[in-house]
Amino acid sequence: MAGAAPVIDAGRGAKTGAAIIPLIIARVAIGGEYVTRSTACTSKETIDMNPQPFVVTPGEYARALNVVGEKITVLASREATHGYEIFLQEGPEGSGPPPHSHDWDESFYVIKGSVDISCNGMTTTAMPGTLVHVPAGAVHSFTMGVGGCEMLSVAGHTGEASALFTMIDAEVPPGPPDVAKLLEIAAKCNVRIGA
C-alpha cells in the first residue's frame, strides 16, 4: 500500500546487530494526551507509531517460526495492529502445548484438519470452520489431530505470544525440546505452565 507505515519485520521484533529483541507496545500519557509507543524489552529506545491499514499477502509472510515442531507464522503483530496479534499455526499430528495459562485472551479458528482443544477441564474436537475462544487466565492446551492441523489464532491486546514464539524459535533448536529452556522462556513471557 502506498504511504503505509512500515511493519517492523512482520512481528519478529526490532533487530539489534544479529539479535532480535521483541517489542512491547504501551500507551503512555504525554502532555495530557495518550500516545502509542513501542519499546524493545531490553532498550530504552521508543518509536512513535500511528495505526495504519495494511495488507499481508502470502508472498509477504514472515518466515514461519519453529515452535517445538509447530510452524507459526506471524500474520499481524501487536506493533502492526496496535492491539491484538494474528498467527497461522500449522502442526503435525500430536503436536501442541501442555496445559498453560496467560493474561491474554486467545481464539483459534480451524482451517484444515482437526485439533482437540481443552479449556478449564473441558475438551472439544474442533474441525474446519470451528472457532474456539479461550479467556485470559483459563488453563488450556491443544493437540493436533490425525494428519495435523492448520488454524488461525488471535491473541488479545495484552498478549506476549509473538515474543514467546520468537524466543522459542531463536533459543530452542529442533528435536527433543529443552524443557528447562522452554519453562524459562514461558516465565519471561508471563505464561504459566500446568493446571
C-alpha positions as CSV (number, residue, x, y, z in Angstrom):
1,M,0.0,0.0,0.0
2,A,1.4,3.4,-0.9
3,G,2.1,5.6,2.0
4,A,1.5,2.9,4.6
5,A,3.9,2.9,7.6
6,P,6.4,0.1,7.5
7,V,5.8,-3.0,9.6
8,I,8.8,-4.0,11.8
9,D,9.9,-7.4,10.4
10,A,6.2,-8.6,10.4
11,G,6.2,-9.2,14.1
12,R,9.7,-10.6,14.6
13,G,10.8,-7.6,16.6
14,A,13.5,-4.9,16.3
15,K,16.9,-6.1,15.1
16,T,19.9,-5.1,17.1
17,G,23.0,-6.5,15.4
18,A,22.3,-10.2,15.0
19,A,19.8,-10.3,17.9
20,I,16.1,-10.0,17.6
21,I,14.5,-8.1,20.5
22,P,10.7,-8.5,21.0
23,L,8.9,-5.2,21.1
24,I,6.4,-4.0,23.7
25,I,3.7,-1.5,22.9
26,A,2.4,0.8,25.6
27,R,0.0,3.7,25.7
28,V,1.6,6.5,27.7
29,A,0.3,9.9,28.8
30,I,2.3,12.7,27.3
31,G,1.0,16.2,27.9
32,G,-2.4,15.0,28.9
33,E,-2.8,13.0,25.6
34,Y,-2.3,9.3,25.2
35,V,0.4,8.3,22.6
36,T,1.2,4.8,21.5
37,R,4.9,4.0,21.9
38,S,6.9,0.9,21.1
39,T,9.8,-0.1,23.3
40,A,12.2,-3.0,22.9
41,C,12.2,-5.2,26.0
42,T,15.9,-4.5,26.8
43,S,16.2,-1.0,25.3
44,K,15.0,2.5,26.4
45,E,14.6,3.5,22.7
46,T,11.0,4.3,21.8
47,I,9.3,4.6,18.4
48,D,6.1,6.6,17.9
49,M,3.7,4.5,15.9
50,N,0.4,5.5,14.2
51,P,-2.1,2.8,13.3
52,Q,-2.1,2.3,9.6
53,P,-4.1,0.0,7.4
54,F,-2.1,-2.9,5.9
55,V,-2.4,-5.9,3.7
56,V,-0.2,-9.1,4.0
57,T,-0.3,-11.4,1.0
58,P,1.1,-15.0,1.1
59,G,4.2,-13.9,-0.7
60,E,4.9,-11.3,2.1
61,Y,4.6,-13.6,5.1
62,A,7.4,-13.6,7.5
63,R,9.4,-16.8,7.9
64,A,7.5,-19.4,9.9
65,L,8.8,-19.8,13.4
66,N,9.7,-23.3,14.6
67,V,7.9,-23.6,17.9
68,V,8.6,-27.2,19.2
69,G,7.7,-28.7,15.9
70,E,4.8,-26.4,15.0
71,K,5.2,-23.8,12.3
72,I,3.8,-20.4,13.4
73,T,3.7,-17.5,11.1
74,V,3.1,-14.0,12.4
75,L,0.5,-12.5,10.1
76,A,-0.1,-9.4,12.2
77,S,1.9,-8.3,15.2
78,R,0.8,-6.1,18.0
79,E,3.1,-3.5,16.6
80,A,1.2,-3.6,13.3
81,T,-2.3,-3.6,14.7
82,H,-1.7,-1.6,17.9
83,G,-3.6,-4.3,19.8
84,Y,-4.1,-7.9,19.0
85,E,-1.9,-10.4,17.2
86,I,-2.8,-12.9,14.4
87,F,-0.9,-16.1,13.7
88,L,-1.1,-19.0,11.2
89,Q,-0.4,-22.2,13.1
90,E,0.5,-25.5,11.3
91,G,1.3,-28.6,13.3
92,P,1.8,-32.3,12.7
93,E,-0.4,-34.9,14.4
94,G,0.1,-35.0,18.2
95,S,1.8,-31.6,18.5
96,G,0.7,-28.8,20.7
97,P,1.4,-27.1,24.0
98,P,0.9,-28.6,27.5
99,P,-1.7,-27.1,29.8
100,H,-0.9,-23.5,30.4
101,S,-2.4,-20.1,31.1
102,H,-1.6,-16.4,30.4
103,D,-3.1,-13.0,30.9
104,W,-4.5,-12.6,27.4
105,D,-7.5,-13.9,25.6
106,E,-6.8,-16.3,22.7
107,S,-9.0,-17.6,19.9
108,F,-8.5,-20.4,17.4
109,Y,-10.2,-20.8,14.0
110,V,-9.6,-24.2,12.4
111,I,-8.8,-24.1,8.6
112,K,-7.7,-27.7,7.9
113,G,-7.6,-31.0,9.9
114,S,-8.7,-31.2,13.5
115,V,-7.5,-30.2,16.9
116,D,-8.5,-31.3,20.4
117,I,-8.7,-28.1,22.5
118,S,-9.0,-28.4,26.3
119,C,-10.0,-25.4,28.4
120,N,-10.7,-25.5,32.1
121,G,-11.2,-29.2,32.1
122,M,-13.5,-29.5,29.0
123,T,-12.2,-30.8,25.7
124,T,-13.7,-30.3,22.3
125,T,-12.6,-31.6,18.9
126,A,-12.5,-28.6,16.6
127,M,-13.0,-29.3,12.9
128,P,-12.6,-26.8,9.9
129,G,-14.9,-23.8,10.4
130,T,-14.8,-24.1,14.2
131,L,-13.9,-21.1,16.4
132,V,-12.8,-21.7,20.0
133,H,-12.3,-18.7,22.4
134,V,-10.1,-19.1,25.5
135,P,-10.5,-16.2,28.0
136,A,-7.5,-14.8,29.8
137,G,-6.4,-16.8,32.8
138,A,-8.0,-20.1,31.6
139,V,-5.9,-23.2,31.7
140,H,-5.8,-24.6,28.2
141,S,-3.9,-26.9,25.8
142,F,-4.4,-28.4,22.4
143,T,-3.3,-31.4,20.5
144,M,-3.3,-31.5,16.7
145,G,-5.4,-34.3,15.3
146,V,-4.9,-37.1,12.7
147,G,-2.9,-35.7,9.8
148,G,-2.1,-32.5,11.6
149,C,-4.0,-29.2,11.6
150,E,-3.8,-25.7,10.3
151,M,-5.6,-22.9,12.2
152,L,-5.6,-19.1,12.7
153,S,-5.0,-17.9,16.2
154,V,-5.7,-14.4,17.6
155,A,-4.0,-13.2,20.8
156,G,-5.6,-10.3,22.8
157,H,-4.1,-6.9,23.2
158,T,-2.1,-7.8,26.3
159,G,-0.6,-10.8,24.6
160,E,3.1,-11.7,24.5
161,A,2.6,-14.5,22.1
162,S,4.9,-13.0,19.4
163,A,7.7,-12.6,21.9
164,L,7.2,-16.1,23.2
165,F,7.2,-17.7,19.7
166,T,10.2,-15.7,18.6
167,M,12.3,-16.6,21.7
168,I,11.4,-20.3,21.3
169,D,12.4,-20.2,17.7
170,A,15.7,-18.5,18.4
171,E,16.7,-20.4,21.6
172,V,15.2,-24.0,21.3
173,P,16.7,-26.0,18.4
174,P,14.6,-28.6,16.5
175,G,14.5,-32.0,18.0
176,P,13.7,-33.1,21.5
177,P,12.8,-29.9,23.4
178,D,14.9,-28.5,26.1
179,V,12.2,-28.4,28.8
180,A,14.1,-26.2,31.2
181,K,14.7,-23.6,28.5
182,L,11.0,-23.7,27.5
183,L,10.0,-23.1,31.1
184,E,12.4,-20.2,31.3
185,I,11.1,-18.6,28.2
186,A,7.5,-19.1,29.3
187,A,8.1,-17.4,32.6
188,K,9.7,-14.4,30.8
189,C,6.5,-14.0,28.7
190,N,4.1,-14.4,31.6
191,V,3.0,-17.9,30.6
192,R,2.2,-20.3,33.5
193,I,2.7,-24.0,32.7
194,G,0.4,-26.6,34.4
195,A,-3.1,-26.7,35.7
